[in-house]
Amino acid sequence: MTPTDALRLVVALGAIEMALVRRDEVVGPLLAQATRAAQGSEVEPWLKSASTIVRAPGFFEDDAPAAACRKAAQALCRAAAQSVQAAVLSRRP
């Protein structure tokens, strides 16, 4: 993954986090796009797991189980973003 690709992925993951907080239904397509962008990277499995969680029935409901699922998906996205950032920052110019 090039630094430019990594930057795009980190920006997309930030948008996904905000969509999760707002319970915006666009989170599914955004997450699918980010998963495709992360193809072959170490964070791809995390984003696939987050996608599976987002597709669960009742994900956008206003109850404790749905809130826990949203937090889990958000944590996976945040961990992916931090991992991508760390990989880019650890490269030597």
N, C-alpha and C positions, 0 to 999 in steps of 0.2 A: 504494500500500500504506500503510495507516494504521500509526502507531507500535505499536498493539496487535497488528495482524497481523504486523508485523515481529518483535515480541517472541516471538510464538507460533512463527514460523518459526525463529528463532534457537534457541529451546528444543528444537524438533523436530530441528534439525540437530545439536545437542549429543547428543541421544539416539541419533541415527543413528551419530555417531562412536563412541560407546561400543558400540553393537551391532556395528560393524565390528571394533573391537578384540577383542570377545568372540567374534567369528564367529557371532553369533546370527542365525538365519535370518529373524528378524522385520525385518531391515534392508530387505528388498525392499518390503514393504508400508509401512513407515515412510517410505521414500524416495519411494514413489509418492504418499503423502499430502503430503509436503513439496513435491513437484513441483507438485501441484495448487494448493497454497497460494501458490506462487511464480509462478503463471500470470500472464503479461504483464510480469513484472519482468525486470531484466537478468540475474538469476541462474538463471532457468528453464532456459536451455540447458545450464548447468553441471550442474544436477540431473538433467536428461534424460540427459546423458552418464554421470553416476554410475549412474543406473538401468540403462543399457545394460551397463555394466561388471558390475554386481551380478548381472544375469541371465545372464552368461556361464557356460557349462558349466565345472564344476570350481572355481567361485569360492571355495568353502569348503574346498577341499582343503588339505593340509598340505605344500605345496611352494613353491618360490621364485616361479614364475609367478603362482600364486594370491595369494601374499603381496604381490607387486608390484601386482596388480590391486586388492587391498584398500587398499593405500596410495594408489593413484591415486584411488579413489573417496573415500577419507577426505580427501585434499587438495582435491578438488573441493567437498566439503561444507564444509570449513573455510574455503575461499576464499569460498564463497557466504555463510556466516555472517558473515564479516568485512565483506563488501561490504554486506550488509543493515545491519549495525551502523553502519558508516560513513555510510550514507545517512540513517539515523535521527539519528545524532549531529550531522550537518552541518546539519540543519534548525534554523532559528531559531524560538524560542518566540513 
